[in-house]
Amino acid sequence: MSVAAERLQTIDLRIERLNCTILRLSIPAVTESILTTLVYFVDAVLIGWLRNPAALAAVGLSGTLMWAVDGLFEAVSISTAAMVARLWGGRDFEAARRVAGQSIVMSVVAALLLMALLIPACSFFLQLMGGEPEVVLLGAQYVRILLFTAPISYTLAIANSVMRATGDTRKPMQITGVMNVWNVAVAYALIFGLGSLPALGLRGAALATASAKALGGLVALGILFSSKTPIRLRLTHFRPWDWRLIWRIFRVSLPNIGETIVSRLGYILFIRIVSALGTIALAAHQLALRIESFAYMPGWGLATASAALVGQALGARKEDVAEQGIRRTLLMGNGAMALLGMVFVVCGPAIVRLFGVQDAGLASMATMAIRIAALELFGLCSVMIVSGCLRGAGDTRTPMIVTLAGTLLFRVPITYLFAIVLHGGLKGVWLATTVDWSMRGLIMFFLYMRGRWKTVVI
């Protein structure tokens, strides 16, 4: 083994150093998650200051549509990360670089196709999701602006996943930090106007977010080509197209794509039920979701870190390290959820006031939703961490099965039952999601214990 190859092994897989390894990988990933969440959180706060519930509802509804689109790229990025981590752990560095390059090319082509489909059709999709006319009009403007930078911005998900898979979680964090500074400055200037700049309102928020994501994509690609990361891509890793490798990446991505389609369609049906409760309820729901998204940060960060750890551990044939990594991240994640749950219960009203909400009914509903959300955090965190670990191992089927069961058996039918049939309104919606995440957590843990993930070949 050469000295250069030794230096490229960036994850310490020694069992006695496992806690330190998890923390070293997860702290930048959690910070990145915080910064990613802040991009949308800042938009929601600034738009809330416009005192227009329709604008807030439009951001939430169009955000749901964009979330559905984002999921397709996340599905490919997850599979790319699993393949790169396994190859990197097995010290087949050149093959890992080839996977990274071909995945980025796939993301650009897919982004162009999605632009052609969604730019003319986004109003139709927002109407299907139950938006009222003003909400659909504002939301369609928001979506179209975001899509114009899609070919650049969607490479960010692939590029960041490649860096994390090699054990470099700091660079994605730094990229997201740059995006945040840009987004905050530009969003404030464009939403409310500054000097000679006119106040663009919701369009200003969309322009700020679109430009921030495009900037992130460009910076990430620049880093992948530089000596600042061990992956160090070259143009030869992008061309010519390797159809056999592309099919392999796509095949590994298929369960992720299936999971994404099911979860996004299920969520669109779910948000259609929420929309039926009225614009105020929809705005309160979206506000509570923005706040709850901070609970995703420790779970997502730990899941990201352990996915890289598990992938490299299995590539190095160290199953015991992979198992210990999953157990310890679960312990850390659920400890963090307990603290966040207490913050939601105690500080809910104060957090809502940050958004400048003046409608008493909207504020009351959002506070109620946040406090109920504290009940679902343990199930949510467990699903995120175990799913991330299994995907890192290349087991993309198990998360798909759990998502399918959760969407079809729990999320949509129980929400309709609690919110509409039993007239529970928004309270019924959030109680239903608590049941959903709790059941998914139990199913996920049972399937994880079966151990199939240890023998997956990718």
VMD Tcl script that draws the C-alpha trace (Angstrom):
set ca {
  {0.00 0.00 0.00}
  {1.48 3.38 -1.01}
  {1.80 6.37 1.31}
  {-0.48 8.35 -1.00}
  {-3.16 5.67 -0.77}
  {-2.83 5.62 3.00}
  {-3.42 9.38 3.17}
  {-6.55 9.06 1.09}
  {-8.17 6.88 3.76}
  {-9.79 9.74 5.65}
  {-12.08 7.84 8.05}
  {-10.58 6.29 11.17}
  {-12.25 2.86 11.45}
  {-10.64 1.78 14.71}
  {-13.35 0.66 17.14}
  {-11.70 2.43 20.10}
  {-11.85 5.72 18.17}
  {-15.38 5.27 16.89}
  {-17.07 7.96 19.00}
  {-14.47 10.50 17.93}
  {-14.88 9.46 14.29}
  {-18.67 9.83 14.47}
  {-18.38 13.27 16.06}
  {-15.70 14.40 13.61}
  {-17.93 13.45 10.68}
  {-21.27 14.48 12.15}
  {-20.51 17.91 13.64}
  {-19.75 19.48 10.22}
  {-22.73 17.60 8.75}
  {-25.06 18.88 11.51}
  {-23.70 22.39 10.97}
  {-24.31 22.01 7.24}
  {-27.87 20.90 7.97}
  {-28.39 23.95 10.20}
  {-27.13 26.23 7.45}
  {-29.25 24.49 4.79}
  {-32.33 24.86 6.96}
  {-31.51 28.52 7.55}
  {-31.69 29.23 3.80}
  {-35.41 28.35 3.84}
  {-35.97 29.55 7.42}
  {-34.74 33.05 6.54}
  {-37.03 33.13 3.50}
  {-40.00 32.12 5.66}
  {-39.22 34.74 8.33}
  {-38.76 37.53 5.78}
  {-41.89 36.54 3.87}
  {-43.78 36.36 7.17}
  {-42.86 40.03 7.70}
  {-44.83 40.83 4.52}
  {-47.98 40.14 6.62}
  {-49.52 38.18 3.74}
  {-50.77 34.68 4.64}
  {-51.20 33.89 0.92}
  {-47.49 34.55 0.29}
  {-46.49 32.34 3.23}
  {-48.84 29.58 2.04}
  {-47.48 29.95 -1.52}
  {-43.90 29.41 -0.34}
  {-45.00 26.33 1.59}
  {-46.99 24.84 -1.29}
  {-44.38 25.56 -3.95}
  {-41.72 24.37 -1.53}
  {-43.55 21.04 -1.35}
  {-43.44 20.76 -5.15}
  {-39.73 21.61 -5.23}
  {-39.13 19.14 -2.40}
  {-40.67 16.45 -4.61}
  {-38.29 17.39 -7.43}
  {-35.29 17.61 -5.10}
  {-35.97 14.07 -3.96}
  {-35.10 12.62 -7.36}
  {-31.63 14.14 -7.20}
  {-31.25 13.14 -3.58}
  {-32.05 9.56 -4.60}
  {-29.17 9.54 -7.08}
  {-26.85 11.32 -4.61}
  {-27.56 8.69 -1.93}
  {-26.69 5.85 -4.30}
  {-23.63 7.70 -5.55}
  {-22.46 8.19 -1.97}
  {-22.97 4.50 -1.17}
  {-20.96 3.41 -4.21}
  {-18.19 5.97 -3.66}
  {-17.92 5.12 0.06}
  {-17.72 1.38 -0.63}
  {-15.07 1.87 -3.34}
  {-13.16 4.39 -1.22}
  {-13.16 2.05 1.78}
  {-11.89 -0.71 -0.51}
  {-9.20 1.69 -1.81}
  {-10.38 1.59 -5.43}
  {-10.00 5.36 -5.70}
  {-10.08 5.75 -9.47}
  {-13.33 3.79 -9.76}
  {-14.84 6.03 -7.05}
  {-13.88 9.12 -9.07}
  {-15.46 7.67 -12.19}
  {-18.73 7.05 -10.34}
  {-18.70 10.65 -9.09}
  {-18.11 12.14 -12.55}
  {-20.77 10.09 -14.29}
  {-23.33 10.88 -11.56}
  {-22.79 14.62 -11.99}
  {-23.34 14.33 -15.75}
  {-26.59 12.42 -15.05}
  {-27.77 15.19 -12.69}
  {-27.26 17.93 -15.30}
  {-29.19 16.02 -17.97}
  {-32.01 15.22 -15.53}
  {-32.22 18.87 -14.44}
  {-32.65 20.03 -18.04}
  {-35.45 17.51 -18.59}
  {-37.23 18.58 -15.40}
  {-37.03 22.24 -16.41}
  {-38.70 21.46 -19.70}
  {-41.50 19.63 -17.89}
  {-42.14 21.79 -14.82}
  {-41.71 25.39 -15.97}
  {-44.88 25.29 -18.14}
  {-46.79 22.93 -15.82}
  {-46.09 24.17 -12.28}
  {-49.42 26.06 -11.97}
  {-51.26 22.86 -12.83}
  {-49.42 20.90 -10.13}
  {-50.05 23.60 -7.51}
  {-53.76 23.54 -8.37}
  {-53.79 19.75 -7.95}
  {-52.29 20.26 -4.51}
  {-55.31 22.33 -3.51}
  {-53.89 25.86 -3.59}
  {-56.35 28.73 -3.78}
  {-56.00 31.00 -6.90}
  {-53.80 33.67 -5.26}
  {-51.59 31.00 -3.67}
  {-51.19 29.19 -7.02}
  {-50.28 32.42 -8.83}
  {-47.62 33.41 -6.30}
  {-46.33 29.85 -5.94}
  {-45.90 29.37 -9.70}
  {-43.76 32.51 -9.90}
  {-41.61 31.20 -7.06}
  {-41.12 27.75 -8.66}
  {-40.25 29.08 -12.13}
  {-37.53 31.33 -10.76}
  {-36.01 28.48 -8.73}
  {-35.95 26.17 -11.76}
  {-33.91 28.50 -13.95}
  {-30.70 27.59 -12.09}
  {-31.53 23.87 -11.82}
  {-28.71 22.47 -14.02}
  {-26.13 24.15 -11.80}
  {-27.83 24.01 -8.43}
  {-28.75 20.32 -8.57}
  {-25.13 19.30 -9.05}
  {-24.67 20.51 -5.46}
  {-26.45 17.45 -4.02}
  {-24.24 15.03 -5.97}
  {-21.00 16.93 -5.33}
  {-21.61 17.22 -1.59}
  {-22.54 13.53 -1.29}
  {-19.30 12.56 -3.04}
  {-17.22 14.63 -0.62}
  {-19.03 13.18 2.40}
  {-18.56 9.63 1.12}
  {-14.78 10.12 1.15}
  {-15.00 11.34 4.74}
  {-14.83 15.07 3.98}
  {-17.86 16.60 5.72}
  {-16.23 20.01 6.25}
  {-16.31 21.22 2.65}
  {-20.11 20.76 2.22}
  {-20.56 22.67 5.49}
  {-18.37 25.53 4.25}
  {-20.18 25.66 0.90}
  {-23.55 25.88 2.65}
  {-22.18 28.66 4.86}
  {-21.27 30.69 1.77}
  {-24.77 30.07 0.38}
  {-26.35 31.32 3.60}
  {-24.44 34.58 3.71}
  {-25.38 35.24 0.10}
  {-29.03 34.26 0.58}
  {-29.59 36.41 3.69}
  {-28.04 39.52 2.15}
  {-29.72 39.18 -1.25}
  {-33.12 38.09 0.11}
  {-33.43 41.09 2.42}
  {-32.38 43.50 -0.31}
  {-34.73 42.05 -2.94}
  {-37.79 41.32 -0.79}
  {-38.03 44.77 0.84}
  {-35.93 46.87 -1.53}
  {-32.65 48.57 -0.75}
  {-31.50 51.88 -2.19}
  {-32.32 51.87 -5.88}
  {-33.43 48.23 -5.79}
  {-37.24 47.84 -5.92}
  {-39.11 45.72 -3.36}
  {-39.88 42.45 -5.18}
  {-41.58 40.59 -2.33}
  {-41.93 36.88 -2.98}
  {-40.06 37.10 -6.30}
  {-37.11 38.58 -4.43}
  {-37.04 35.60 -2.07}
  {-37.05 33.20 -5.04}
  {-34.24 35.07 -6.82}
  {-32.14 35.03 -3.66}
  {-32.63 31.29 -3.07}
  {-32.06 30.38 -6.73}
  {-28.85 32.40 -6.93}
  {-27.60 31.00 -3.60}
  {-28.12 27.42 -4.77}
  {-26.43 28.13 -8.10}
  {-23.47 29.67 -6.28}
  {-23.26 26.56 -4.07}
  {-23.25 24.28 -7.11}
  {-20.45 26.21 -8.81}
  {-18.30 26.30 -5.68}
  {-18.83 22.56 -5.07}
  {-17.79 21.68 -8.62}
  {-14.74 23.92 -8.31}
  {-13.68 22.14 -5.12}
  {-14.10 18.68 -6.68}
  {-11.65 19.68 -9.40}
  {-9.14 21.16 -6.95}
  {-6.54 19.69 -4.62}
  {-8.65 20.76 -1.62}
  {-10.48 17.43 -1.55}
  {-9.07 13.89 -1.92}
  {-11.48 13.01 -4.76}
  {-9.75 15.44 -7.22}
  {-11.86 14.90 -10.35}
  {-10.65 15.41 -13.91}
  {-12.53 15.79 -17.20}
  {-11.67 12.17 -18.04}
  {-13.99 11.10 -15.20}
  {-16.93 12.81 -16.97}
  {-16.42 11.66 -20.53}
  {-17.06 9.65 -22.50}
  {-20.30 8.36 -21.08}
  {-19.85 4.93 -19.56}
  {-23.28 3.42 -20.21}
  {-22.55 0.31 -18.16}
  {-21.56 2.41 -15.14}
  {-24.50 4.78 -15.62}
  {-26.86 1.81 -15.65}
  {-25.22 0.48 -12.49}
  {-25.66 3.85 -10.74}
  {-29.25 4.01 -11.96}
  {-29.94 0.42 -10.84}
  {-28.67 1.13 -7.33}
  {-30.74 4.35 -7.36}
  {-33.99 2.64 -8.43}
  {-35.23 1.79 -4.91}
  {-34.33 5.33 -3.82}
  {-36.19 6.78 -6.79}
  {-39.17 4.52 -6.07}
  {-39.09 5.59 -2.42}
  {-38.89 9.23 -3.47}
  {-41.84 8.97 -5.86}
  {-43.99 7.20 -3.26}
  {-43.07 9.59 -0.43}
  {-43.51 12.71 -2.56}
  {-46.83 11.62 -4.04}
  {-47.97 10.64 -0.56}
  {-46.91 13.99 0.79}
  {-48.72 15.81 -2.01}
  {-51.89 13.91 -1.06}
  {-51.16 14.77 2.56}
  {-50.72 18.47 1.80}
  {-53.93 18.34 -0.27}
  {-55.75 17.33 2.93}
  {-54.12 20.21 4.81}
  {-55.04 22.65 2.01}
  {-58.69 21.64 2.42}
  {-58.55 23.15 5.93}
  {-58.09 26.66 4.46}
  {-55.29 29.15 3.78}
  {-54.79 30.08 7.45}
  {-54.39 26.43 8.47}
  {-52.04 25.82 5.52}
  {-49.93 28.85 6.47}
  {-49.78 27.70 10.12}
  {-48.80 24.19 9.00}
  {-45.99 25.50 6.79}
  {-44.78 27.74 9.59}
  {-44.66 24.80 12.01}
  {-42.82 22.71 9.39}
  {-40.16 25.40 9.02}
  {-39.62 25.36 12.79}
  {-39.73 21.57 13.04}
  {-37.11 21.34 10.30}
  {-34.50 22.30 12.91}
  {-35.18 18.91 14.50}
  {-33.98 17.25 11.30}
  {-30.50 18.66 11.78}
  {-28.98 16.28 14.35}
  {-30.70 13.28 12.75}
  {-29.63 14.21 9.24}
  {-26.10 15.07 10.32}
  {-25.63 11.81 12.20}
  {-27.23 9.84 9.35}
  {-24.87 11.47 6.86}
  {-21.82 10.75 8.99}
  {-22.75 7.15 9.73}
  {-23.62 6.47 6.07}
  {-20.04 7.29 5.10}
  {-18.71 5.33 8.07}
  {-20.84 2.24 7.36}
  {-20.04 2.30 3.63}
  {-16.31 2.52 4.19}
  {-16.39 -0.02 7.03}
  {-18.13 -2.59 4.84}
  {-15.74 -1.80 1.99}
  {-12.88 -2.51 4.41}
  {-14.69 -5.69 5.62}
  {-15.21 -4.40 9.17}
  {-18.84 -5.31 9.94}
  {-18.39 -4.86 13.68}
  {-17.44 -1.21 13.17}
  {-20.52 -0.68 10.99}
  {-22.82 -2.20 13.64}
  {-21.32 -0.17 16.45}
  {-21.57 2.97 14.34}
  {-25.31 2.53 13.87}
  {-25.96 1.89 17.57}
  {-23.95 4.84 18.77}
  {-25.43 7.32 16.32}
  {-28.94 6.23 17.38}
  {-28.04 6.92 21.00}
  {-26.61 10.35 20.21}
  {-29.50 11.31 17.93}
  {-32.30 10.44 20.31}
  {-30.55 12.27 23.14}
  {-30.56 15.40 20.99}
  {-34.25 14.85 20.17}
  {-35.16 14.84 23.87}
  {-33.59 18.28 24.30}
  {-35.24 19.69 21.17}
  {-38.63 18.33 22.22}
  {-38.40 20.28 25.48}
  {-37.52 23.45 23.56}
  {-40.56 23.02 21.29}
  {-42.93 22.56 24.23}
  {-41.58 25.40 26.37}
  {-40.60 27.97 23.73}
  {-43.21 27.32 21.00}
  {-45.03 30.69 21.26}
  {-41.77 32.66 21.34}
  {-40.47 30.86 18.25}
  {-43.67 31.63 16.32}
  {-43.37 35.33 17.19}
  {-40.03 35.44 15.30}
  {-42.03 35.21 12.07}
  {-43.92 38.43 12.80}
  {-47.28 36.64 12.73}
  {-50.09 39.03 13.70}
  {-53.08 36.77 13.01}
  {-53.95 35.30 16.43}
  {-55.58 32.21 14.94}
  {-52.58 31.45 12.76}
  {-50.16 31.91 15.68}
  {-52.25 29.69 17.96}
  {-52.46 26.87 15.40}
  {-48.74 27.02 14.62}
  {-47.84 26.88 18.34}
  {-50.13 23.90 18.86}
  {-48.53 22.07 15.91}
  {-44.99 22.70 17.17}
  {-45.82 21.29 20.60}
  {-47.36 18.15 19.12}
  {-44.25 17.81 16.91}
  {-42.21 17.14 20.08}
  {-43.95 13.75 20.28}
  {-42.78 12.59 16.86}
  {-39.10 13.50 17.15}
  {-37.87 10.11 18.43}
  {-39.52 8.17 15.60}
  {-38.38 10.74 13.05}
  {-34.77 10.66 14.24}
  {-34.63 6.85 14.35}
  {-35.95 6.57 10.80}
  {-33.46 9.14 9.50}
  {-30.41 7.58 11.15}
  {-31.14 3.92 10.38}
  {-32.18 4.79 6.80}
  {-28.94 6.71 6.30}
  {-26.86 3.83 7.65}
  {-28.62 1.24 5.49}
  {-28.26 3.38 2.37}
  {-24.59 3.83 3.18}
  {-24.35 0.04 3.14}
  {-26.09 -0.03 -0.24}
  {-29.38 -1.37 1.15}
  {-31.81 1.00 -0.55}
  {-34.71 -1.47 -0.56}
  {-35.42 -1.44 3.19}
  {-35.96 2.36 3.42}
  {-38.19 2.09 0.34}
  {-40.33 -0.60 2.00}
  {-40.68 1.46 5.18}
  {-41.60 4.60 3.21}
  {-44.17 2.67 1.19}
  {-45.76 1.25 4.35}
  {-45.68 4.58 6.16}
  {-47.21 6.52 3.28}
  {-49.96 4.10 2.30}
  {-50.85 2.64 5.71}
  {-50.27 5.57 8.08}
  {-49.58 9.06 6.73}
  {-52.39 9.58 4.21}
  {-55.26 7.47 5.64}
  {-54.70 8.41 9.29}
  {-54.36 12.10 8.45}
  {-57.63 12.01 6.53}
  {-59.28 10.15 9.41}
  {-58.04 12.48 12.15}
  {-58.28 15.80 10.28}
  {-61.40 15.39 8.12}
  {-63.53 12.47 9.32}
  {-63.05 13.18 13.04}
  {-62.91 16.97 12.45}
  {-59.57 17.31 14.21}
  {-58.35 20.01 11.81}
  {-54.66 20.91 11.99}
  {-54.33 19.22 15.39}
  {-55.48 15.97 13.80}
  {-52.90 16.42 11.03}
  {-50.00 16.63 13.47}
  {-51.26 13.81 15.68}
  {-51.45 11.65 12.56}
  {-47.84 12.43 11.62}
  {-46.80 11.45 15.14}
  {-48.42 8.03 14.66}
  {-46.79 7.74 11.23}
  {-43.22 8.44 12.36}
  {-43.55 6.23 15.43}
  {-44.72 3.25 13.36}
  {-42.05 3.82 10.70}
  {-39.40 3.86 13.43}
  {-40.56 0.50 14.78}
  {-40.70 -1.13 11.33}
  {-37.29 0.28 10.35}
  {-35.64 -1.01 13.50}
  {-37.16 -4.49 13.00}
  {-35.89 -4.71 9.41}
  {-32.47 -3.40 10.44}
  {-32.17 -6.15 13.07}
  {-32.62 -8.80 10.37}
  {-29.12 -7.87 9.13}
  {-29.70 -8.09 5.37}
  {-27.79 -4.81 4.90}
  {-24.51 -6.55 5.77}
  {-24.60 -8.73 2.64}
  {-25.73 -6.21 -0.02}
  {-23.59 -6.17 -3.15}
  {-23.36 -2.89 -5.10}
}
mol new
graphics top color blue
foreach p $ca { graphics top sphere $p radius 0.5 }
foreach p [lrange $ca 0 end-1] q [lrange $ca 1 end] { graphics top cylinder $p $q radius 0.2 }
display resetview
